[in-house]
Amino acid sequence: MNTPPPDSTPRRARGTALAAAVCLLLAACSGATGTDGTEASDGAGAARMKVTLVTHGAGGDAFWELVRKGARAAAAKDGVELTYASDPDPAGQAELVRDAIRNKADGIALTLAKPSAMKDPIARAKAADIPVVGLNSGIDAWRSEGVLEYFGQDESVAGRAVGQKLDDLKAHHALCVIHERGNVALEARCAGVKKAFGGRTDLLYVDGTDMTAVRDAITARLRQDPGIDEVVMLGAQYALTAVTSVRQADSRARIATFDLNEDLVTAVRKGDVQFAVDQQPYLQGYLAVDALWLYRTNGNLSGGGTAPVLTGPAFVTKANVSSVARFAAHGTR
């Protein structure tokens, strides 16, 4: 899939260019969600380029709303008709990609949390001459699966960075909580922590779809092992739940987390959470959609089609949280 697009004018390219010009001149394009999941962009005609973004995110998850907002912003700028769909079940996500192919999308952006599940739909997209880019998860699998470009964080590198930071903070015993078993990105985060951290690292698997169960499982583990002095969470909302667990267990453990949202910014400011690793999900969604537009209209390949475009990791601590707080308040960080 790393071959350049055909020399002939891409379908809908002329309408796309016109729509992009309208957006730039009026500076008034905005996204809205239709009942069918389509993100409508002002100022675009009937011949707009169609892009479908398919993730493994659960409904109502604040993290994926940031991804979606970034994708909307790029679609508005480029005059793209954007459809967003998600399913945490890998088989369901794969079927959503096949739907995009049947609906003759001009480009597909997808996550690779379970890469094997995406193999068949990616192959079908390639056969239909539909470019596919990856984002957020699957940094070790995107090239082998035939994806053109990748935008996200190297989770192994991020995990090792967290492990090193725990050493700097003089931690001794970490509990890394995985809220989705088998998710390659989450597994890589904890593996990286364990590899770099000089102390002891234990893993705890929880059902991330049930926040009460997450809270109770962490509380029980902290009561069982009072020697745990650091709880590493893999998502902002789970970190906020862990704050409650630590209090319920009367534990001395501190909390660190991957990912960021407005509530997590407040928790870092208050000192309830030591730090967060920001992978910039808004940027991931934005770059994925914009990359498909650039590929279709100008044959561009970010990273040359051989290297990922990294959006993290960046540490957000009490010392620097004010620099991102206003963006988090606007719902983009």
Stockholm file with secondary structure:
# STOCKHOLM 1.0

chainA/1-333         MNTPPPDSTPRRARGTALAAAVCLLLAACSGATGTDGTEASDGAGAARMKVTLVTHGAGGDAFWELVRKGARAAAAKDGVELTYASDPDPAGQAELVRDAIRNKADGIALTLAKPSAMKDPIARAKAADIPVVGLNSGIDAWRSEGVLEYFGQDESVAGRAVGQKLDDLKAHHALCVIHERGNVALEARCAGVKKAFGGRTDLLYVDGTDMTAVRDAITARLRQDPGIDEVVMLGAQYALTAVTSVRQADSRARIATFDLNEDLVTAVRKGDVQFAVDQQPYLQGYLAVDALWLYRTNGNLSGGGTAPVLTGPAFVTKANVSSVARFAAHGTR
#=GR chainA/1-333 SS CCSCCCSSCCTTHHHHHHHHHHHHHHCCCCEEECTTSEEEETTCCTTCCEEEEEECCCTTCHHHHHHHHHHHHHHHHHTCEEEEEECSSHHHHHHHHHHHHHTTCSEEEECCSSHHHHHHHHHHHHHTTCCEEEESSCTTTTTTTTCSCEEEECHHHHHHHHHHHHHHTTCCEEEEEESSTTCHHHHHHHHHHHHHCSSEEEEEECCTTCHHHHHHHHHHHHHHCTTCCEEEESSHHHHHHHHHHHHHTTCCCEEEEECCCHHHHHHHHHTSSSEEEECCHHHHHHHHHHHHHHHHHHCCCGGGGTSCEEEECEEEETTTTHHHHHHHHTTCC
#=GC SS_cons         CCSCCCSSCCTTHHHHHHHHHHHHHHCCCCEEECTTSEEEETTCCTTCCEEEEEECCCTTCHHHHHHHHHHHHHHHHHTCEEEEEECSSHHHHHHHHHHHHHTTCSEEEECCSSHHHHHHHHHHHHHTTCCEEEESSCTTTTTTTTCSCEEEECHHHHHHHHHHHHHHTTCCEEEEEESSTTCHHHHHHHHHHHHHCSSEEEEEECCTTCHHHHHHHHHHHHHHCTTCCEEEESSHHHHHHHHHHHHHTTCCCEEEEECCCHHHHHHHHHTSSSEEEECCHHHHHHHHHHHHHHHHHHCCCGGGGTSCEEEECEEEETTTTHHHHHHHHTTCC
//
